[in-house]
Amino acid sequence: MKEICIAAGLLESEIELTKYHVENPDHDSQPFYESLAFDKLTEYLCNEGEMPYRIAKAIDEEPDLWILNYLTSCNSNSAVVE
């Protein structure tokens, strides 16, 4: 996950926020979708062709939940939180 976040241009504090929301998806103190991390990850994942257009536009699914699920389900080394 950290490498994906770095590639998306997240700062260390944004990576920590994202990690927190990946580990605690039901916590709502600051919704993930209101963060700069969400904006950066959305742009990055769309540009990389990972996030489908209809999800990015919140037609088929909520993009914030999709991103958190995507980061959770990645099985590559780039998805491992260090």
mmCIF file of the N, C-alpha and C atoms, coordinates in Angstrom:
data_MODEL
# 
_entry.id   MODEL 
# 
loop_
_atom_site.group_PDB 
_atom_site.id 
_atom_site.type_symbol 
_atom_site.label_atom_id 
_atom_site.label_alt_id 
_atom_site.label_comp_id 
_atom_site.label_asym_id 
_atom_site.label_entity_id 
_atom_site.label_seq_id 
_atom_site.pdbx_PDB_ins_code 
_atom_site.Cartn_x 
_atom_site.Cartn_y 
_atom_site.Cartn_z 
_atom_site.occupancy 
_atom_site.B_iso_or_equiv 
_atom_site.pdbx_formal_charge 
_atom_site.auth_seq_id 
_atom_site.auth_comp_id 
_atom_site.auth_asym_id 
_atom_site.auth_atom_id 
_atom_site.pdbx_PDB_model_num 
ATOM 1   N N  . MET A 1 1  ? 0.815   -1.183 0.000   1.00 0.00 ? 1  MET A N  1 
ATOM 2   C CA . MET A 1 1  ? 0.000   0.000  0.000   1.00 0.00 ? 1  MET A CA 1 
ATOM 3   C C  . MET A 1 1  ? 0.861   1.250  0.000   1.00 0.00 ? 1  MET A C  1 
ATOM 4   N N  . LYS A 1 2  ? 1.954   1.229  0.734   1.00 0.00 ? 2  LYS A N  1 
ATOM 5   C CA . LYS A 1 2  ? 2.776   2.426  0.849   1.00 0.00 ? 2  LYS A CA 1 
ATOM 6   C C  . LYS A 1 2  ? 3.340   2.848  -0.502  1.00 0.00 ? 2  LYS A C  1 
ATOM 7   N N  . GLU A 1 3  ? 3.781   1.898  -1.309  1.00 0.00 ? 3  GLU A N  1 
ATOM 8   C CA . GLU A 1 3  ? 4.329   2.238  -2.625  1.00 0.00 ? 3  GLU A CA 1 
ATOM 9   C C  . GLU A 1 3  ? 3.256   2.835  -3.532  1.00 0.00 ? 3  GLU A C  1 
ATOM 10  N N  . ILE A 1 4  ? 2.041   2.331  -3.443  1.00 0.00 ? 4  ILE A N  1 
ATOM 11  C CA . ILE A 1 4  ? 0.934   2.891  -4.216  1.00 0.00 ? 4  ILE A CA 1 
ATOM 12  C C  . ILE A 1 4  ? 0.665   4.321  -3.762  1.00 0.00 ? 4  ILE A C  1 
ATOM 13  N N  . CYS A 1 5  ? 0.650   4.526  -2.474  1.00 0.00 ? 5  CYS A N  1 
ATOM 14  C CA . CYS A 1 5  ? 0.417   5.867  -1.922  1.00 0.00 ? 5  CYS A CA 1 
ATOM 15  C C  . CYS A 1 5  ? 1.519   6.838  -2.334  1.00 0.00 ? 5  CYS A C  1 
ATOM 16  N N  . ILE A 1 6  ? 2.753   6.389  -2.288  1.00 0.00 ? 6  ILE A N  1 
ATOM 17  C CA . ILE A 1 6  ? 3.875   7.236  -2.695  1.00 0.00 ? 6  ILE A CA 1 
ATOM 18  C C  . ILE A 1 6  ? 3.765   7.567  -4.184  1.00 0.00 ? 6  ILE A C  1 
ATOM 19  N N  . ALA A 1 7  ? 3.429   6.576  -4.995  1.00 0.00 ? 7  ALA A N  1 
ATOM 20  C CA . ALA A 1 7  ? 3.275   6.806  -6.433  1.00 0.00 ? 7  ALA A CA 1 
ATOM 21  C C  . ALA A 1 7  ? 2.150   7.799  -6.718  1.00 0.00 ? 7  ALA A C  1 
ATOM 22  N N  . ALA A 1 8  ? 1.152   7.827  -5.846  1.00 0.00 ? 8  ALA A N  1 
ATOM 23  C CA . ALA A 1 8  ? 0.030   8.753  -6.005  1.00 0.00 ? 8  ALA A CA 1 
ATOM 24  C C  . ALA A 1 8  ? 0.370   10.148 -5.483  1.00 0.00 ? 8  ALA A C  1 
ATOM 25  N N  . GLY A 1 9  ? 1.538   10.296 -4.858  1.00 0.00 ? 9  GLY A N  1 
ATOM 26  C CA . GLY A 1 9  ? 1.974   11.601 -4.380  1.00 0.00 ? 9  GLY A CA 1 
ATOM 27  C C  . GLY A 1 9  ? 1.514   11.972 -2.982  1.00 0.00 ? 9  GLY A C  1 
ATOM 28  N N  . LEU A 1 10 ? 1.134   10.960 -2.193  1.00 0.00 ? 10 LEU A N  1 
ATOM 29  C CA . LEU A 1 10 ? 0.697   11.240 -0.833  1.00 0.00 ? 10 LEU A CA 1 
ATOM 30  C C  . LEU A 1 10 ? 1.870   11.597 0.064   1.00 0.00 ? 10 LEU A C  1 
ATOM 31  N N  . LEU A 1 11 ? 1.629   12.533 0.970   1.00 0.00 ? 11 LEU A N  1 
ATOM 32  C CA . LEU A 1 11 ? 2.601   12.871 2.003   1.00 0.00 ? 11 LEU A CA 1 
ATOM 33  C C  . LEU A 1 11 ? 2.533   11.819 3.094   1.00 0.00 ? 11 LEU A C  1 
ATOM 34  N N  . GLU A 1 12 ? 3.528   11.792 3.963   1.00 0.00 ? 12 GLU A N  1 
ATOM 35  C CA . GLU A 1 12 ? 3.573   10.774 5.029   1.00 0.00 ? 12 GLU A CA 1 
ATOM 36  C C  . GLU A 1 12 ? 2.310   10.819 5.898   1.00 0.00 ? 12 GLU A C  1 
ATOM 37  N N  . SER A 1 13 ? 1.837   12.015 6.222   1.00 0.00 ? 13 SER A N  1 
ATOM 38  C CA . SER A 1 13 ? 0.617   12.129 7.045   1.00 0.00 ? 13 SER A CA 1 
ATOM 39  C C  . SER A 1 13 ? -0.607  11.589 6.300   1.00 0.00 ? 13 SER A C  1 
ATOM 40  N N  . GLU A 1 14 ? -0.644  11.761 4.985   1.00 0.00 ? 14 GLU A N  1 
ATOM 41  C CA . GLU A 1 14 ? -1.751  11.240 4.181   1.00 0.00 ? 14 GLU A CA 1 
ATOM 42  C C  . GLU A 1 14 ? -1.672  9.726  4.066   1.00 0.00 ? 14 GLU A C  1 
ATOM 43  N N  . ILE A 1 15 ? -0.460  9.198  4.028   1.00 0.00 ? 15 ILE A N  1 
ATOM 44  C CA . ILE A 1 15 ? -0.282  7.744  4.009   1.00 0.00 ? 15 ILE A CA 1 
ATOM 45  C C  . ILE A 1 15 ? -0.780  7.151  5.324   1.00 0.00 ? 15 ILE A C  1 
ATOM 46  N N  . GLU A 1 16 ? -0.440  7.794  6.426   1.00 0.00 ? 16 GLU A N  1 
ATOM 47  C CA . GLU A 1 16 ? -0.904  7.320  7.739   1.00 0.00 ? 16 GLU A CA 1 
ATOM 48  C C  . GLU A 1 16 ? -2.422  7.363  7.838   1.00 0.00 ? 16 GLU A C  1 
ATOM 49  N N  . LEU A 1 17 ? -3.030  8.434  7.324   1.00 0.00 ? 17 LEU A N  1 
ATOM 50  C CA . LEU A 1 17 ? -4.489  8.548  7.324   1.00 0.00 ? 17 LEU A CA 1 
ATOM 51  C C  . LEU A 1 17 ? -5.110  7.427  6.491   1.00 0.00 ? 17 LEU A C  1 
ATOM 52  N N  . THR A 1 18 ? -4.540  7.178  5.330   1.00 0.00 ? 18 THR A N  1 
ATOM 53  C CA . THR A 1 18 ? -5.046  6.114  4.454   1.00 0.00 ? 18 THR A CA 1 
ATOM 54  C C  . THR A 1 18 ? -4.897  4.756  5.129   1.00 0.00 ? 18 THR A C  1 
ATOM 55  N N  . LYS A 1 19 ? -3.741  4.518  5.715   1.00 0.00 ? 19 LYS A N  1 
ATOM 56  C CA . LYS A 1 19 ? -3.507  3.255  6.434   1.00 0.00 ? 19 LYS A CA 1 
ATOM 57  C C  . LYS A 1 19 ? -4.541  3.081  7.543   1.00 0.00 ? 19 LYS A C  1 
ATOM 58  N N  . TYR A 1 20 ? -4.820  4.154  8.272   1.00 0.00 ? 20 TYR A N  1 
ATOM 59  C CA . TYR A 1 20 ? -5.813  4.096  9.345   1.00 0.00 ? 20 TYR A CA 1 
ATOM 60  C C  . TYR A 1 20 ? -7.183  3.699  8.790   1.00 0.00 ? 20 TYR A C  1 
ATOM 61  N N  . HIS A 1 21 ? -7.582  4.309  7.688   1.00 0.00 ? 21 HIS A N  1 
ATOM 62  C CA . HIS A 1 21 ? -8.898  4.008  7.120   1.00 0.00 ? 21 HIS A CA 1 
ATOM 63  C C  . HIS A 1 21 ? -8.953  2.615  6.502   1.00 0.00 ? 21 HIS A C  1 
ATOM 64  N N  . VAL A 1 22 ? -7.840  2.121  5.980   1.00 0.00 ? 22 VAL A N  1 
ATOM 65  C CA . VAL A 1 22 ? -7.803  0.745  5.473   1.00 0.00 ? 22 VAL A CA 1 
ATOM 66  C C  . VAL A 1 22 ? -8.008  -0.225 6.633   1.00 0.00 ? 22 VAL A C  1 
ATOM 67  N N  . GLU A 1 23 ? -7.366  0.062  7.753   1.00 0.00 ? 23 GLU A N  1 
ATOM 68  C CA . GLU A 1 23 ? -7.452  -0.827 8.918   1.00 0.00 ? 23 GLU A CA 1 
ATOM 69  C C  . GLU A 1 23 ? -8.740  -0.639 9.718   1.00 0.00 ? 23 GLU A C  1 
ATOM 70  N N  . ASN A 1 24 ? -9.401  0.506  9.578   1.00 0.00 ? 24 ASN A N  1 
ATOM 71  C CA . ASN A 1 24 ? -10.622 0.828  10.329  1.00 0.00 ? 24 ASN A CA 1 
ATOM 72  C C  . ASN A 1 24 ? -11.676 1.409  9.382   1.00 0.00 ? 24 ASN A C  1 
ATOM 73  N N  . PRO A 1 25 ? -12.176 0.617  8.446   1.00 0.00 ? 25 PRO A N  1 
ATOM 74  C CA . PRO A 1 25 ? -13.063 1.159  7.406   1.00 0.00 ? 25 PRO A CA 1 
ATOM 75  C C  . PRO A 1 25 ? -14.381 1.728  7.924   1.00 0.00 ? 25 PRO A C  1 
ATOM 76  N N  . ASP A 1 26 ? -14.807 1.348  9.101   1.00 0.00 ? 26 ASP A N  1 
ATOM 77  C CA . ASP A 1 26 ? -16.091 1.829  9.619   1.00 0.00 ? 26 ASP A CA 1 
ATOM 78  C C  . ASP A 1 26 ? -15.957 3.070  10.488  1.00 0.00 ? 26 ASP A C  1 
ATOM 79  N N  . HIS A 1 27 ? -14.742 3.534  10.734  1.00 0.00 ? 27 HIS A N  1 
ATOM 80  C CA . HIS A 1 27 ? -14.538 4.700  11.599  1.00 0.00 ? 27 HIS A CA 1 
ATOM 81  C C  . HIS A 1 27 ? -14.776 5.969  10.793  1.00 0.00 ? 27 HIS A C  1 
ATOM 82  N N  . ASP A 1 28 ? -15.475 6.927  11.385  1.00 0.00 ? 28 ASP A N  1 
ATOM 83  C CA . ASP A 1 28 ? -15.896 8.107  10.636  1.00 0.00 ? 28 ASP A CA 1 
ATOM 84  C C  . ASP A 1 28 ? -15.439 9.436  11.229  1.00 0.00 ? 28 ASP A C  1 
ATOM 85  N N  . SER A 1 29 ? -14.369 9.491  12.018  1.00 0.00 ? 29 SER A N  1 
ATOM 86  C CA . SER A 1 29 ? -13.960 10.760 12.618  1.00 0.00 ? 29 SER A CA 1 
ATOM 87  C C  . SER A 1 29 ? -13.665 11.798 11.543  1.00 0.00 ? 29 SER A C  1 
ATOM 88  N N  . GLN A 1 30 ? -12.963 11.429 10.509  1.00 0.00 ? 30 GLN A N  1 
ATOM 89  C CA . GLN A 1 30 ? -12.799 12.240 9.307   1.00 0.00 ? 30 GLN A CA 1 
ATOM 90  C C  . GLN A 1 30 ? -12.999 11.284 8.150   1.00 0.00 ? 30 GLN A C  1 
ATOM 91  N N  . PRO A 1 31 ? -14.131 11.418 7.478   1.00 0.00 ? 31 PRO A N  1 
ATOM 92  C CA . PRO A 1 31 ? -14.356 10.495 6.367   1.00 0.00 ? 31 PRO A CA 1 
ATOM 93  C C  . PRO A 1 31 ? -13.213 10.548 5.355   1.00 0.00 ? 31 PRO A C  1 
ATOM 94  N N  . PHE A 1 32 ? -12.839 9.382  4.881   1.00 0.00 ? 32 PHE A N  1 
ATOM 95  C CA . PHE A 1 32 ? -11.737 9.277  3.934   1.00 0.00 ? 32 PHE A CA 1 
ATOM 96  C C  . PHE A 1 32 ? -12.001 10.112 2.685   1.00 0.00 ? 32 PHE A C  1 
ATOM 97  N N  . TYR A 1 33 ? -13.271 10.141 2.236   1.00 0.00 ? 33 TYR A N  1 
ATOM 98  C CA . TYR A 1 33 ? -13.585 10.863 0.999   1.00 0.00 ? 33 TYR A CA 1 
ATOM 99  C C  . TYR A 1 33 ? -13.404 12.373 1.118   1.00 0.00 ? 33 TYR A C  1 
ATOM 100 N N  . GLU A 1 34 ? -13.248 12.894 2.322   1.00 0.00 ? 34 GLU A N  1 
ATOM 101 C CA . GLU A 1 34 ? -13.022 14.328 2.514   1.00 0.00 ? 34 GLU A CA 1 
ATOM 102 C C  . GLU A 1 34 ? -11.534 14.672 2.586   1.00 0.00 ? 34 GLU A C  1 
ATOM 103 N N  . SER A 1 35 ? -10.674 13.699 2.362   1.00 0.00 ? 35 SER A N  1 
ATOM 104 C CA . SER A 1 35 ? -9.234  13.919 2.515   1.00 0.00 ? 35 SER A CA 1 
ATOM 105 C C  . SER A 1 35 ? -8.543  14.155 1.177   1.00 0.00 ? 35 SER A C  1 
ATOM 106 N N  . LEU A 1 36 ? -7.404  14.820 1.250   1.00 0.00 ? 36 LEU A N  1 
ATOM 107 C CA . LEU A 1 36 ? -6.559  14.992 0.072   1.00 0.00 ? 36 LEU A CA 1 
ATOM 108 C C  . LEU A 1 36 ? -6.026  13.646 -0.407  1.00 0.00 ? 36 LEU A C  1 
ATOM 109 N N  . ALA A 1 37 ? -5.830  12.722 0.518   1.00 0.00 ? 37 ALA A N  1 
ATOM 110 C CA . ALA A 1 37 ? -5.363  11.385 0.159   1.00 0.00 ? 37 ALA A CA 1 
ATOM 111 C C  . ALA A 1 37 ? -6.349  10.724 -0.805  1.00 0.00 ? 37 ALA A C  1 
ATOM 112 N N  . PHE A 1 38 ? -7.636  10.868 -0.529  1.00 0.00 ? 38 PHE A N  1 
ATOM 113 C CA . PHE A 1 38 ? -8.662  10.311 -1.408  1.00 0.00 ? 38 PHE A CA 1 
ATOM 114 C C  . PHE A 1 38 ? -8.556  10.927 -2.802  1.00 0.00 ? 38 PHE A C  1 
ATOM 115 N N  . ASP A 1 39 ? -8.434  12.248 -2.854  1.00 0.00 ? 39 ASP A N  1 
ATOM 116 C CA . ASP A 1 39 ? -8.334  12.928 -4.153  1.00 0.00 ? 39 ASP A CA 1 
ATOM 117 C C  . ASP A 1 39 ? -7.125  12.444 -4.948  1.00 0.00 ? 39 ASP A C  1 
ATOM 118 N N  . LYS A 1 40 ? -5.975  12.361 -4.280  1.00 0.00 ? 40 LYS A N  1 
ATOM 119 C CA . LYS A 1 40 ? -4.744  11.940 -4.957  1.00 0.00 ? 40 LYS A CA 1 
ATOM 120 C C  . LYS A 1 40 ? -4.831  10.491 -5.421  1.00 0.00 ? 40 LYS A C  1 
ATOM 121 N N  . LEU A 1 41 ? -5.364  9.616  -4.572  1.00 0.00 ? 41 LEU A N  1 
ATOM 122 C CA . LEU A 1 41 ? -5.484  8.205  -4.940  1.00 0.00 ? 41 LEU A CA 1 
ATOM 123 C C  . LEU A 1 41 ? -6.494  8.014  -6.073  1.00 0.00 ? 41 LEU A C  1 
ATOM 124 N N  . THR A 1 42 ? -7.586  8.763  -6.036  1.00 0.00 ? 42 THR A N  1 
ATOM 125 C CA . THR A 1 42 ? -8.576  8.671  -7.109  1.00 0.00 ? 42 THR A CA 1 
ATOM 126 C C  . THR A 1 42 ? -7.947  9.056  -8.439  1.00 0.00 ? 42 THR A C  1 
ATOM 127 N N  . GLU A 1 43 ? -7.251  10.179 -8.458  1.00 0.00 ? 43 GLU A N  1 
ATOM 128 C CA . GLU A 1 43 ? -6.609  10.628 -9.698  1.00 0.00 ? 43 GLU A CA 1 
ATOM 129 C C  . GLU A 1 43 ? -5.578  9.613  -10.184 1.00 0.00 ? 43 GLU A C  1 
ATOM 130 N N  . TYR A 1 44 ? -4.759  9.134  -9.262  1.00 0.00 ? 44 TYR A N  1 
ATOM 131 C CA . TYR A 1 44 ? -3.720  8.170  -9.632  1.00 0.00 ? 44 TYR A CA 1 
ATOM 132 C C  . TYR A 1 44 ? -4.324  6.876  -10.174 1.00 0.00 ? 44 TYR A C  1 
ATOM 133 N N  . LEU A 1 45 ? -5.290  6.313  -9.454  1.00 0.00 ? 45 LEU A N  1 
ATOM 134 C CA . LEU A 1 45 ? -5.867  5.031  -9.864  1.00 0.00 ? 45 LEU A CA 1 
ATOM 135 C C  . LEU A 1 45 ? -6.660  5.156  -11.165 1.00 0.00 ? 45 LEU A C  1 
ATOM 136 N N  . CYS A 1 46 ? -7.272  6.305  -11.406 1.00 0.00 ? 46 CYS A N  1 
ATOM 137 C CA . CYS A 1 46 ? -7.950  6.535  -12.688 1.00 0.00 ? 46 CYS A CA 1 
ATOM 138 C C  . CYS A 1 46 ? -6.932  6.636  -13.819 1.00 0.00 ? 46 CYS A C  1 
ATOM 139 N N  . ASN A 1 47 ? -5.877  7.406  -13.589 1.00 0.00 ? 47 ASN A N  1 
ATOM 140 C CA . ASN A 1 47 ? -4.845  7.574  -14.620 1.00 0.00 ? 47 ASN A CA 1 
ATOM 141 C C  . ASN A 1 47 ? -4.130  6.268  -14.945 1.00 0.00 ? 47 ASN A C  1 
ATOM 142 N N  . GLU A 1 48 ? -4.004  5.395  -13.959 1.00 0.00 ? 48 GLU A N  1 
ATOM 143 C CA . GLU A 1 48 ? -3.353  4.103  -14.161 1.00 0.00 ? 48 GLU A CA 1 
ATOM 144 C C  . GLU A 1 48 ? -4.302  3.059  -14.753 1.00 0.00 ? 48 GLU A C  1 
ATOM 145 N N  . GLY A 1 49 ? -5.571  3.418  -14.889 1.00 0.00 ? 49 GLY A N  1 
ATOM 146 C CA . GLY A 1 49 ? -6.550  2.489  -15.439 1.00 0.00 ? 49 GLY A CA 1 
ATOM 147 C C  . GLY A 1 49 ? -7.036  1.442  -14.463 1.00 0.00 ? 49 GLY A C  1 
ATOM 148 N N  . GLU A 1 50 ? -6.793  1.649  -13.198 1.00 0.00 ? 50 GLU A N  1 
ATOM 149 C CA . GLU A 1 50 ? -7.211  0.679  -12.175 1.00 0.00 ? 50 GLU A CA 1 
ATOM 150 C C  . GLU A 1 50 ? -8.660  0.908  -11.734 1.00 0.00 ? 50 GLU A C  1 
ATOM 151 N N  . MET A 1 51 ? -9.064  2.165  -11.596 1.00 0.00 ? 51 MET A N  1 
ATOM 152 C CA . MET A 1 51 ? -10.416 2.474  -11.124 1.00 0.00 ? 51 MET A CA 1 
ATOM 153 C C  . MET A 1 51 ? -11.335 2.680  -12.333 1.00 0.00 ? 51 MET A C  1 
ATOM 154 N N  . PRO A 1 52 ? -12.385 1.891  -12.419 1.00 0.00 ? 52 PRO A N  1 
ATOM 155 C CA . PRO A 1 52 ? -13.327 2.061  -13.518 1.00 0.00 ? 52 PRO A CA 1 
ATOM 156 C C  . PRO A 1 52 ? -14.013 3.438  -13.472 1.00 0.00 ? 52 PRO A C  1 
ATOM 157 N N  . TYR A 1 53 ? -14.315 3.971  -14.635 1.00 0.00 ? 53 TYR A N  1 
ATOM 158 C CA . TYR A 1 53 ? -14.940 5.287  -14.759 1.00 0.00 ? 53 TYR A CA 1 
ATOM 159 C C  . TYR A 1 53 ? -16.233 5.379  -13.955 1.00 0.00 ? 53 TYR A C  1 
ATOM 160 N N  . ARG A 1 54 ? -17.072 4.352  -14.051 1.00 0.00 ? 54 ARG A N  1 
ATOM 161 C CA . ARG A 1 54 ? -18.378 4.397  -13.375 1.00 0.00 ? 54 ARG A CA 1 
ATOM 162 C C  . ARG A 1 54 ? -18.246 4.368  -11.863 1.00 0.00 ? 54 ARG A C  1 
ATOM 163 N N  . ILE A 1 55 ? -17.136 3.855  -11.362 1.00 0.00 ? 55 ILE A N  1 
ATOM 164 C CA . ILE A 1 55 ? -16.892 3.919  -9.916  1.00 0.00 ? 55 ILE A CA 1 
ATOM 165 C C  . ILE A 1 55 ? -16.331 5.283  -9.559  1.00 0.00 ? 55 ILE A C  1 
ATOM 166 N N  . ALA A 1 56 ? -15.429 5.802  -10.362 1.00 0.00 ? 56 ALA A N  1 
ATOM 167 C CA . ALA A 1 56 ? -14.866 7.132  -10.109 1.00 0.00 ? 56 ALA A CA 1 
ATOM 168 C C  . ALA A 1 56 ? -15.964 8.188  -10.068 1.00 0.00 ? 56 ALA A C  1 
ATOM 169 N N  . LYS A 1 57 ? -17.012 8.006  -10.852 1.00 0.00 ? 57 LYS A N  1 
ATOM 170 C CA . LYS A 1 57 ? -18.139 8.947  -10.894 1.00 0.00 ? 57 LYS A CA 1 
ATOM 171 C C  . LYS A 1 57 ? -19.246 8.567  -9.909  1.00 0.00 ? 57 LYS A C  1 
ATOM 172 N N  . ALA A 1 58 ? -18.999 7.569  -9.063  1.00 0.00 ? 58 ALA A N  1 
ATOM 173 C CA . ALA A 1 58 ? -19.944 7.115  -8.033  1.00 0.00 ? 58 ALA A CA 1 
ATOM 174 C C  . ALA A 1 58 ? -21.283 6.662  -8.619  1.00 0.00 ? 58 ALA A C  1 
ATOM 175 N N  . ILE A 1 59 ? -21.228 6.029  -9.787  1.00 0.00 ? 59 ILE A N  1 
ATOM 176 C CA . ILE A 1 59 ? -22.441 5.514  -10.414 1.00 0.00 ? 59 ILE A CA 1 
ATOM 177 C C  . ILE A 1 59 ? -22.726 4.099  -9.916  1.00 0.00 ? 59 ILE A C  1 
ATOM 178 N N  . ASP A 1 60 ? -21.708 3.244  -9.944  1.00 0.00 ? 60 ASP A N  1 
ATOM 179 C CA . ASP A 1 60 ? -21.901 1.843  -9.578  1.00 0.00 ? 60 ASP A CA 1 
ATOM 180 C C  . ASP A 1 60 ? -21.491 1.532  -8.133  1.00 0.00 ? 60 ASP A C  1 
ATOM 181 N N  . GLU A 1 61 ? -20.629 2.349  -7.577  1.00 0.00 ? 61 GLU A N  1 
ATOM 182 C CA . GLU A 1 61 ? -20.089 2.071  -6.240  1.00 0.00 ? 61 GLU A CA 1 
ATOM 183 C C  . GLU A 1 61 ? -19.477 3.361  -5.703  1.00 0.00 ? 61 GLU A C  1 
ATOM 184 N N  . GLU A 1 62 ? -19.344 3.449  -4.398  1.00 0.00 ? 62 GLU A N  1 
ATOM 185 C CA . GLU A 1 62 ? -18.729 4.619  -3.791  1.00 0.00 ? 62 GLU A CA 1 
ATOM 186 C C  . GLU A 1 62 ? -17.212 4.543  -3.984  1.00 0.00 ? 62 GLU A C  1 
ATOM 187 N N  . PRO A 1 63 ? -16.605 5.555  -4.598  1.00 0.00 ? 63 PRO A N  1 
ATOM 188 C CA . PRO A 1 63 ? -15.179 5.480  -4.910  1.00 0.00 ? 63 PRO A CA 1 
ATOM 189 C C  . PRO A 1 63 ? -14.280 5.386  -3.681  1.00 0.00 ? 63 PRO A C  1 
ATOM 190 N N  . ASP A 1 64 ? -14.664 6.007  -2.575  1.00 0.00 ? 64 ASP A N  1 
ATOM 191 C CA . ASP A 1 64 ? -13.825 5.927  -1.374  1.00 0.00 ? 64 ASP A CA 1 
ATOM 192 C C  . ASP A 1 64 ? -13.770 4.505  -0.840  1.00 0.00 ? 64 ASP A C  1 
ATOM 193 N N  . LEU A 1 65 ? -14.906 3.833  -0.831  1.00 0.00 ? 65 LEU A N  1 
ATOM 194 C CA . LEU A 1 65 ? -14.930 2.443  -0.355  1.00 0.00 ? 65 LEU A CA 1 
ATOM 195 C C  . LEU A 1 65 ? -14.193 1.533  -1.332  1.00 0.00 ? 65 LEU A C  1 
ATOM 196 N N  . TRP A 1 66 ? -14.316 1.811  -2.626  1.00 0.00 ? 66 TRP A N  1 
ATOM 197 C CA . TRP A 1 66 ? -13.614 1.022  -3.628  1.00 0.00 ? 66 TRP A CA 1 
ATOM 198 C C  . TRP A 1 66 ? -12.102 1.126  -3.417  1.00 0.00 ? 66 TRP A C  1 
ATOM 199 N N  . ILE A 1 67 ? -11.612 2.356  -3.190  1.00 0.00 ? 67 ILE A N  1 
ATOM 200 C CA . ILE A 1 67 ? -10.174 2.557  -2.978  1.00 0.00 ? 67 ILE A CA 1 
ATOM 201 C C  . ILE A 1 67 ? -9.703  1.791  -1.748  1.00 0.00 ? 67 ILE A C  1 
ATOM 202 N N  . LEU A 1 68 ? -10.436 1.908  -0.648  1.00 0.00 ? 68 LEU A N  1 
ATOM 203 C CA . LEU A 1 68 ? -10.029 1.200  0.573   1.00 0.00 ? 68 LEU A CA 1 
ATOM 204 C C  . LEU A 1 68 ? -10.051 -0.310 0.361   1.00 0.00 ? 68 LEU A C  1 
ATOM 205 N N  . ASN A 1 69 ? -11.065 -0.817 -0.331  1.00 0.00 ? 69 ASN A N  1 
ATOM 206 C CA . ASN A 1 69 ? -11.120 -2.252 -0.629  1.00 0.00 ? 69 ASN A CA 1 
ATOM 207 C C  . ASN A 1 69 ? -9.990  -2.663 -1.574  1.00 0.00 ? 69 ASN A C  1 
ATOM 208 N N  . TYR A 1 70 ? -9.693  -1.819 -2.542  1.00 0.00 ? 70 TYR A N  1 
ATOM 209 C CA . TYR A 1 70 ? -8.605  -2.093 -3.483  1.00 0.00 ? 70 TYR A CA 1 
ATOM 210 C C  . TYR A 1 70 ? -7.281  -2.210 -2.735  1.00 0.00 ? 70 TYR A C  1 
ATOM 211 N N  . LEU A 1 71 ? -7.011  -1.252 -1.868  1.00 0.00 ? 71 LEU A N  1 
ATOM 212 C CA . LEU A 1 71 ? -5.752  -1.275 -1.115  1.00 0.00 ? 71 LEU A CA 1 
ATOM 213 C C  . LEU A 1 71 ? -5.692  -2.466 -0.165  1.00 0.00 ? 71 LEU A C  1 
ATOM 214 N N  . THR A 1 72 ? -6.835  -2.845 0.387   1.00 0.00 ? 72 THR A N  1 
ATOM 215 C CA . THR A 1 72 ? -6.894  -4.001 1.282   1.00 0.00 ? 72 THR A CA 1 
ATOM 216 C C  . THR A 1 72 ? -6.648  -5.300 0.536   1.00 0.00 ? 72 THR A C  1 
ATOM 217 N N  . SER A 1 73 ? -7.192  -5.396 -0.676  1.00 0.00 ? 73 SER A N  1 
ATOM 218 C CA . SER A 1 73 ? -7.137  -6.661 -1.400  1.00 0.00 ? 73 SER A CA 1 
ATOM 219 C C  . SER A 1 73 ? -5.894  -6.845 -2.264  1.00 0.00 ? 73 SER A C  1 
ATOM 220 N N  . CYS A 1 74 ? -5.074  -5.815 -2.397  1.00 0.00 ? 74 CYS A N  1 
ATOM 221 C CA . CYS A 1 74 ? -3.853  -5.969 -3.192  1.00 0.00 ? 74 CYS A CA 1 
ATOM 222 C C  . CYS A 1 74 ? -2.981  -7.060 -2.575  1.00 0.00 ? 74 CYS A C  1 
ATOM 223 N N  . ASN A 1 75 ? -2.494  -7.938 -3.409  1.00 0.00 ? 75 ASN A N  1 
ATOM 224 C CA . ASN A 1 75 ? -1.685  -9.043 -2.901  1.00 0.00 ? 75 ASN A CA 1 
ATOM 225 C C  . ASN A 1 75 ? -0.203  -8.881 -3.204  1.00 0.00 ? 75 ASN A C  1 
ATOM 226 N N  . SER A 1 76 ? 0.152   -7.827 -3.929  1.00 0.00 ? 76 SER A N  1 
ATOM 227 C CA . SER A 1 76 ? 1.555   -7.639 -4.296  1.00 0.00 ? 76 SER A CA 1 
ATOM 228 C C  . SER A 1 76 ? 2.317   -7.000 -3.152  1.00 0.00 ? 76 SER A C  1 
ATOM 229 N N  . ASN A 1 77 ? 3.644   -7.032 -3.246  1.00 0.00 ? 77 ASN A N  1 
ATOM 230 C CA . ASN A 1 77 ? 4.475   -6.394 -2.230  1.00 0.00 ? 77 ASN A CA 1 
ATOM 231 C C  . ASN A 1 77 ? 4.217   -4.903 -2.158  1.00 0.00 ? 77 ASN A C  1 
ATOM 232 N N  . SER A 1 78 ? 3.789   -4.285 -3.259  1.00 0.00 ? 78 SER A N  1 
ATOM 233 C CA . SER A 1 78 ? 3.548   -2.844 -3.258  1.00 0.00 ? 78 SER A CA 1 
ATOM 234 C C  . SER A 1 78 ? 2.336   -2.480 -2.419  1.00 0.00 ? 78 SER A C  1 
ATOM 235 N N  . ALA A 1 79 ? 1.551   -3.472 -2.011  1.00 0.00 ? 79 ALA A N  1 
ATOM 236 C CA . ALA A 1 79 ? 0.363   -3.196 -1.212  1.00 0.00 ? 79 ALA A CA 1 
ATOM 237 C C  . ALA A 1 79 ? 0.599   -3.429 0.275   1.00 0.00 ? 79 ALA A C  1 
ATOM 238 N N  . VAL A 1 80 ? 1.765   -3.884 0.639   1.00 0.00 ? 80 VAL A N  1 
ATOM 239 C CA . VAL A 1 80 ? 2.030   -4.193 2.037   1.00 0.00 ? 80 VAL A CA 1 
ATOM 240 C C  . VAL A 1 80 ? 2.370   -2.917 2.805   1.00 0.00 ? 80 VAL A C  1 
ATOM 241 N N  . VAL A 1 81 ? 1.694   -2.719 3.916   1.00 0.00 ? 81 VAL A N  1 
ATOM 242 C CA . VAL A 1 81 ? 1.994   -1.568 4.759   1.00 0.00 ? 81 VAL A CA 1 
ATOM 243 C C  . VAL A 1 81 ? 3.252   -1.873 5.540   1.00 0.00 ? 81 VAL A C  1 
ATOM 244 N N  . GLU A 1 82 ? 4.226   -0.994 5.455   1.00 0.00 ? 82 GLU A N  1 
ATOM 245 C CA . GLU A 1 82 ? 5.498   -1.227 6.139   1.00 0.00 ? 82 GLU A CA 1 
ATOM 246 C C  . GLU A 1 82 ? 5.565   -0.465 7.425   1.00 0.00 ? 82 GLU A C  1 
# 
